[in-house]
Every structure is written in structure tokens, then in C-alpha cells.
Amino acid sequence: MTRLATKLAAATALSLAMFAPASAAETLSVVGSWSNLPLHKQFEAPFWGETLPADSNGEIETQLTTHNQMGIGGGDVFRMLGDGVFDVGMTVADYAVGDAPELEGLDVPLLATTPAAAKAMVEAARPMVEEIYENRFNSKVLAIAPYPPQVVFCKGDLSSLSDLAGKKVRGSGRMTTKFLEALGASGVNVAFSEVPGALERGVIDCAVTGSGSGYSAGWWEVSDTLMTIPLGGWDPVVTAINLDRWNALPENLQKLIADDVAQKFEAPAWDAAAGALEGDIACLTGKGECAAGDPASMKLVEPSEADAAEARKILTEVVLPEWAERAGSDWAKRWNDSVGKTVGVAVPLN
């Protein structure tokens, strides 16, 4: 009887193990950046929708949307992330500078003219960015990925940077707007989706955005001249996870997410940025092969040495000192010791 009872107990235990429900997967609600732009289509959606769940062998499931599909403003993404409305959020860092003016130091315009230089700036700024997101938005930074350089689309004919004086220009961030005003232009606040209509109606004369974003959004249909000076920087997109949600994840999933994001999302996005501008220019001007669709026929204006010199003068004498006042001298000093040393520029400190 004892042996029989033992066998029955073992069989029962085995049966229960076989039919017990599998441990529930961790489900992450993910809010991506602009749904109609290449960064989301080519990198965010495939990674969060397919790659990470597959690599987790079913331990992670995701529910993916974007902030514009949700109908929320870019400036609300990281506030809502910190409050735990969703688990993972990503959007342009410049959208959050109203809550964190020190974050402007991540994307100073005109200092990086190549993807390699832009990446070096981001890596130098990253420790500061991670601290800002933890303290301001209760979140952990997972990735910082670039849009293509933020260039200038203008209605009408221009030949140099100085021709922007007197124009009404939609900037892509606060520093860009400050720069435009110092140049003698009027910075106008227009939402990205409203730019084509504003250009068509003459509400603005020019607008700044990423070259690929402008092509995808059809800005070339209502503008004539493309100025490739990186007037708006590179508009880095920060991907972050709510800190409470992160801390609640098992260590093995934390490692999987961190490694996968770095290797299969962030790195490929930077690699793609290396040739993006050349391809975007081909699509916008019709000079070269356009792999993204039908080419446009915008006039291309490349920055001269005089343009670059004037831009840097305004940046160092006006724009960066104003930012130091908003962010505070401690942040400005930290920027000098990190990003500033990387690009060879220093914010004047009192």
C-alpha cells in the first residue's frame, strides 16, 4: 500500500506539472515615435513588435502603438511614461525640454555635421541624459537613436544662411529657434503635421526637420529650396522604460532588453544614419538614385565656410549662454566637461 500510494502521488505530481499553466509573460505597453516616419517603420516597429518578443522565447509580449496614433502630444510622452500610463516610450528629446531645460544639451545644433560626430556627442551626453530621465521622468534610458540631420526647407529661392534673416521659420527645437532669432529670422511654433499647410498659406517661409522626415511628409510639394546646414541638430529620439516597471522585471529580462535594444535597435539605427542624408538629398532634389519613392526637384544649397563660421559665432556667443541661464551653471559646466570637450566648444560661464 505504501508503494502504491507513493506511485499515485508521483503520478499526480507529474500530471499537475504537465497541465499547470505556463508562467505568464511580461507584457510591455510600448509607445513609439511618429508612425509615418522611417525611424518607426524601419526600426521601432520591427524591434518592439517582432524581434524582442521572439528573442525572449515568449517571456515578453508587447502592445505597440505611437504617440500620434494615440492622439497625445510629443511633449506629454515622457510625463505619461513617468506616471506609468505605459511601460516604454520614445520620442524626440527636444519635445521634453519644457520640463527639463538641461536636456537641450543633448542636441546642440550645428556642432555635428556627420553621423560619427553626432554619435560622439550623444555618447558624451548620455550619462547626463540618463540622470535627467531618472530624476525628471522616473524612467530608465534604453536607447538614443538619431533622425537624419535637421535641415531647412524653404519656399522660394535662397542662396545662403544669411538669407533666412527676415523670414518666418519653423524651428525643430528651442535652441534652433533661439539661433534663428539671433540670425534675424522669426521663430514660429508650428506642429510637424501642420507644416505643409503653413508653408502653402504663407504662415511660414521655411521649416526645419530631418531630411528623410521632410521627404516622407511631402514637404517638397510646398517648398522649393533645400539647405543642408544641420540647423536643427540631429533630433535624437530617446527610448526609455518606466523605472518602477523596469525594477519589477526579473534580472534576466532586464539583461535581454538592454542587450537587444543596444545591438538590434540602437546600433542599426545609427548605421542607417551614415548614408541617410545622401539618399534623402537624392530623393528631394532628383540628383542621384532615390530608393524611397519618386524623386522631387528641390534646389540644393550647401553651407559655405562663411555660413559655418557665422553659425558657430551665433551659437557660442548667444545660443549656448542663453541655454546655460535656463539650465543652470552646474549643468553647463558638466556639458563643457563632456560634450563640449568632444566637439571643441565651451559654454561661457560667469
C-alpha positions as CSV (number, residue, x, y, z in Angstrom):
1,M,0.0,0.0,0.0
2,T,2.8,2.3,0.8
3,R,4.5,1.7,-2.6
4,L,1.1,2.2,-4.3
5,A,0.5,5.5,-2.5
6,T,3.9,6.7,-3.5
7,K,3.4,5.8,-7.1
8,L,0.0,7.6,-7.1
9,A,1.5,10.7,-5.5
10,A,4.3,10.8,-8.1
11,A,1.8,10.3,-11.0
12,T,-0.4,13.1,-9.6
13,A,2.5,15.5,-9.2
14,L,3.7,14.7,-12.8
15,S,0.2,15.3,-14.1
16,L,-0.2,18.6,-12.3
17,A,3.2,19.7,-13.7
18,M,2.2,18.8,-17.2
19,F,-1.1,20.6,-17.1
20,A,-0.2,23.6,-15.0
21,P,-0.4,26.9,-16.8
22,A,2.9,28.3,-18.0
23,S,4.1,31.3,-16.2
24,A,2.6,34.5,-17.6
25,A,4.6,36.5,-20.0
26,E,5.7,40.0,-19.1
27,T,3.5,42.3,-21.3
28,L,5.0,45.7,-22.1
29,S,2.9,48.6,-23.5
30,V,5.1,50.5,-25.9
31,V,4.5,53.9,-27.4
32,G,6.7,54.7,-30.4
33,S,7.6,58.0,-32.1
34,W,5.9,59.3,-35.3
35,S,4.2,56.3,-37.0
36,N,4.7,57.7,-40.6
37,L,8.4,58.3,-40.4
38,P,11.3,56.0,-41.2
39,L,12.7,55.6,-37.7
40,H,9.4,54.0,-36.5
41,K,8.7,52.0,-39.7
42,Q,12.2,50.6,-40.1
43,F,13.4,50.2,-36.6
44,E,10.9,50.8,-33.7
45,A,8.0,48.7,-35.1
46,P,10.1,45.6,-36.2
47,F,12.1,45.6,-33.0
48,W,9.4,46.0,-30.4
49,G,6.7,44.2,-32.4
50,E,8.8,41.2,-33.6
51,T,12.5,41.0,-32.6
52,L,12.3,41.4,-28.8
53,P,9.3,39.1,-28.3
54,A,10.9,36.4,-30.5
55,D,14.3,36.7,-28.7
56,S,12.5,36.3,-25.3
57,N,11.1,32.9,-26.3
58,G,7.6,34.0,-25.2
59,E,8.7,35.6,-21.9
60,I,8.0,39.1,-23.2
61,E,4.9,40.2,-25.2
62,T,4.4,43.8,-26.4
63,Q,1.4,46.0,-27.2
64,L,2.7,48.7,-29.7
65,T,1.3,52.0,-30.8
66,T,2.7,55.5,-31.3
67,H,2.0,58.8,-29.7
68,N,0.4,60.3,-32.8
69,Q,-1.8,57.3,-33.1
70,M,-2.9,57.8,-29.5
71,G,-3.5,61.4,-30.1
72,I,-1.1,62.7,-27.5
73,G,1.4,65.5,-27.9
74,G,5.1,64.7,-28.1
75,G,5.7,66.8,-25.0
76,D,3.4,64.5,-23.0
77,V,5.1,61.2,-23.8
78,F,7.7,61.2,-21.0
79,R,5.4,62.8,-18.4
80,M,2.9,60.0,-19.0
81,L,5.7,57.4,-19.1
82,G,6.9,58.6,-15.7
83,D,3.3,58.3,-14.3
84,G,3.1,54.7,-15.5
85,V,0.4,55.2,-18.2
86,F,2.5,52.9,-20.4
87,D,5.7,51.0,-19.9
88,V,8.1,52.1,-22.7
89,G,8.0,55.4,-24.5
90,M,10.1,57.0,-27.2
91,T,10.1,60.4,-28.9
92,V,12.3,63.4,-29.7
93,A,14.2,64.6,-26.7
94,D,13.6,68.2,-27.7
95,Y,9.9,67.7,-27.0
96,A,10.6,67.3,-23.3
97,V,12.9,70.4,-22.8
98,G,10.0,72.4,-21.3
99,D,10.1,70.0,-18.3
100,A,13.9,69.6,-18.4
101,P,15.8,72.6,-20.0
102,E,19.1,70.9,-19.2
103,L,18.1,68.2,-21.8
104,E,18.7,70.7,-24.6
105,G,22.4,70.0,-24.2
106,L,21.9,66.6,-25.9
107,D,21.2,68.1,-29.3
108,V,23.0,71.4,-29.8
109,P,22.6,72.5,-33.4
110,L,25.4,73.0,-36.0
111,L,28.1,71.2,-34.0
112,A,27.8,67.8,-35.6
113,T,27.9,67.6,-39.4
114,T,28.4,63.8,-39.7
115,P,26.7,60.8,-38.1
116,A,30.0,59.9,-36.4
117,A,30.2,63.3,-34.8
118,A,26.6,63.2,-33.8
119,K,27.0,59.8,-32.2
120,A,30.1,61.1,-30.3
121,M,28.1,64.0,-29.0
122,V,25.3,61.6,-27.8
123,E,27.7,59.3,-26.1
124,A,29.3,62.2,-24.3
125,A,25.9,63.5,-23.2
126,R,24.5,60.1,-22.3
127,P,25.3,60.0,-18.5
128,M,23.7,63.4,-18.1
129,V,20.6,62.3,-20.1
130,E,20.3,59.1,-18.0
131,E,20.3,61.2,-14.8
132,I,17.8,63.7,-16.2
133,Y,15.3,60.9,-17.2
134,E,15.6,59.1,-13.8
135,N,15.1,62.3,-11.8
136,R,12.6,64.2,-14.1
137,F,10.6,61.3,-15.7
138,N,11.0,58.3,-13.3
139,S,12.4,56.3,-16.2
140,K,15.5,54.5,-17.4
141,V,17.1,55.4,-20.8
142,L,17.3,52.3,-23.0
143,A,18.5,53.9,-26.3
144,I,19.2,57.2,-28.0
145,A,18.7,56.9,-31.8
146,P,19.0,59.6,-34.5
147,Y,16.8,61.1,-37.0
148,P,18.8,62.4,-40.1
149,P,20.2,65.9,-39.7
150,Q,17.6,68.6,-39.3
151,V,17.9,70.7,-42.4
152,V,16.0,73.7,-43.9
153,F,13.1,73.5,-46.3
154,C,12.2,76.9,-47.8
155,K,9.5,78.3,-50.1
156,G,11.2,80.5,-52.7
157,D,14.9,80.9,-53.7
158,L,17.7,81.3,-51.1
159,S,21.4,81.0,-51.5
160,S,23.0,81.4,-48.1
161,L,22.3,81.2,-44.3
162,S,22.0,85.0,-44.1
163,D,19.1,84.9,-46.5
164,L,17.0,83.5,-43.6
165,A,17.1,86.9,-42.0
166,G,13.6,88.4,-42.1
167,K,12.0,85.0,-42.8
168,K,9.3,83.2,-40.7
169,V,10.9,79.9,-39.9
170,R,9.5,76.8,-38.0
171,G,12.3,75.5,-35.8
172,S,12.7,71.9,-34.6
173,G,13.7,72.7,-31.0
174,R,14.2,75.6,-28.6
175,M,17.9,76.0,-29.4
176,T,17.2,76.1,-33.1
177,T,14.5,78.8,-32.5
178,K,16.9,80.9,-30.4
179,F,19.5,80.6,-33.2
180,L,17.0,81.7,-35.9
181,E,16.1,84.7,-33.8
182,A,19.7,85.7,-33.3
183,L,20.1,85.3,-37.1
184,G,17.3,87.8,-37.7
185,A,14.6,85.4,-38.5
186,S,11.3,84.9,-36.7
187,G,11.0,81.5,-35.0
188,V,7.4,80.3,-35.4
189,N,5.9,77.4,-33.4
190,V,4.1,75.0,-35.8
191,A,3.4,71.3,-35.3
192,F,5.2,69.0,-37.6
193,S,1.9,67.7,-39.2
194,E,0.8,71.3,-39.9
195,V,3.9,72.5,-41.7
196,P,2.8,71.7,-45.3
197,G,-0.3,73.8,-44.9
198,A,1.6,76.6,-43.1
199,L,4.1,76.8,-46.0
200,E,1.4,76.7,-48.6
201,R,-0.6,79.5,-46.9
202,G,2.5,81.7,-46.3
203,V,2.2,81.4,-42.5
204,I,5.8,80.4,-42.6
205,D,8.5,80.8,-45.2
206,C,10.8,77.9,-44.1
207,A,10.8,75.0,-41.8
208,V,13.4,72.8,-40.2
209,T,13.1,69.0,-39.9
210,G,15.0,65.8,-40.7
211,S,15.7,65.4,-44.4
212,G,14.0,61.9,-44.5
213,S,11.1,63.1,-42.4
214,G,10.5,66.1,-44.8
215,Y,10.6,63.8,-47.8
216,S,8.2,61.2,-46.2
217,A,5.8,64.0,-45.1
218,G,5.7,65.6,-48.5
219,W,7.3,69.0,-47.6
220,W,8.9,69.1,-51.0
221,E,5.5,69.6,-52.5
222,V,5.2,73.0,-50.9
223,S,8.8,74.2,-50.8
224,D,11.5,74.9,-53.4
225,T,14.9,75.2,-51.7
226,L,16.7,72.6,-49.5
227,M,19.6,74.0,-47.3
228,T,21.6,71.1,-45.9
229,I,23.2,73.0,-43.0
230,P,22.2,71.0,-39.8
231,L,20.3,73.9,-38.3
232,G,18.3,71.7,-36.0
233,G,20.9,69.2,-35.0
234,W,20.0,65.5,-35.3
235,D,16.8,65.4,-33.1
236,P,17.8,62.4,-31.1
237,V,14.9,60.1,-30.1
238,V,15.2,58.8,-26.6
239,T,13.7,55.4,-25.7
240,A,13.0,54.9,-22.0
241,I,11.1,52.5,-19.7
242,N,9.2,53.4,-16.6
243,L,11.6,52.9,-13.7
244,D,9.2,51.1,-11.5
245,R,8.3,48.7,-14.3
246,W,12.0,48.2,-15.0
247,N,12.8,47.4,-11.4
248,A,10.0,44.9,-11.3
249,L,11.3,42.9,-14.2
250,P,13.5,39.8,-13.5
251,E,17.2,40.4,-14.0
252,N,17.4,38.0,-16.9
253,L,14.7,40.0,-18.8
254,Q,16.4,43.3,-17.9
255,K,19.6,42.0,-19.4
256,L,17.8,40.7,-22.5
257,I,16.1,44.0,-23.1
258,A,19.2,46.1,-22.6
259,D,21.4,43.9,-24.8
260,D,18.8,43.5,-27.5
261,V,18.0,47.3,-27.6
262,A,21.7,48.2,-27.9
263,Q,22.6,45.6,-30.6
264,K,19.4,45.2,-32.6
265,F,17.7,48.6,-32.4
266,E,20.1,51.4,-31.5
267,A,23.2,50.3,-33.4
268,P,21.3,49.6,-36.7
269,A,19.6,53.0,-36.4
270,W,23.0,54.7,-36.2
271,D,24.4,52.6,-39.0
272,A,21.5,53.6,-41.2
273,A,22.1,57.3,-40.4
274,A,25.5,57.2,-42.0
275,G,24.1,57.2,-45.6
276,A,20.7,58.6,-44.9
277,L,21.4,62.2,-45.8
278,E,22.9,61.4,-49.2
279,G,19.8,59.2,-50.1
280,D,17.4,61.9,-48.8
281,I,19.1,64.6,-50.9
282,A,18.7,62.4,-53.9
283,C,15.0,61.9,-53.2
284,L,14.5,65.6,-52.5
285,T,16.5,67.0,-55.4
286,G,16.3,64.3,-58.1
287,K,20.1,64.2,-58.2
288,G,21.0,60.6,-57.7
289,E,19.0,57.4,-57.0
290,C,16.0,57.7,-54.7
291,A,15.2,54.3,-53.2
292,A,12.3,55.7,-51.1
293,G,10.0,56.6,-54.0
294,D,9.6,59.2,-56.7
295,P,12.2,62.0,-56.6
296,A,11.4,65.7,-56.1
297,S,13.2,68.6,-57.8
298,M,14.2,71.0,-55.0
299,K,17.2,73.3,-55.4
300,L,20.1,72.2,-53.2
301,V,22.0,74.9,-51.2
302,E,25.0,73.6,-49.3
303,P,26.6,75.6,-46.5
304,S,29.6,77.7,-47.3
305,E,32.6,78.3,-45.0
306,A,31.1,81.7,-44.3
307,D,27.8,80.2,-43.3
308,A,29.6,77.7,-40.9
309,A,31.6,80.5,-39.3
310,E,28.6,82.8,-38.8
311,A,26.6,79.9,-37.4
312,R,29.3,78.9,-34.8
313,K,29.7,82.6,-33.8
314,I,26.0,82.9,-33.0
315,L,25.9,79.6,-31.3
316,T,28.8,80.3,-28.9
317,E,28.0,84.0,-28.3
318,V,24.2,83.9,-28.0
319,V,22.6,80.5,-28.0
320,L,24.7,78.5,-25.6
321,P,25.0,81.3,-23.0
322,E,21.2,81.6,-23.0
323,W,20.8,77.9,-22.5
324,A,23.3,78.0,-19.6
325,E,21.0,80.5,-17.9
326,R,17.9,78.2,-18.3
327,A,19.7,75.0,-17.3
328,G,21.9,76.4,-14.6
329,S,25.7,76.7,-14.3
330,D,26.2,73.2,-12.9
331,W,24.7,71.6,-16.0
332,A,26.6,74.0,-18.3
333,K,29.9,73.0,-16.6
334,R,29.0,69.3,-16.9
335,W,28.3,69.9,-20.6
336,N,31.6,71.7,-21.1
337,D,33.5,68.8,-19.4
338,S,31.8,66.2,-21.6
339,V,30.1,67.2,-24.8
340,G,32.0,70.5,-25.1
341,K,35.3,68.7,-25.0
342,T,34.1,66.2,-27.6
343,V,33.2,69.0,-30.1
344,G,35.7,71.6,-29.1
345,V,33.2,74.2,-27.9
346,A,32.7,75.7,-24.4
347,V,29.8,77.5,-22.8
348,P,31.0,80.8,-21.3
349,L,30.5,80.6,-17.6
350,N,30.2,83.5,-15.2
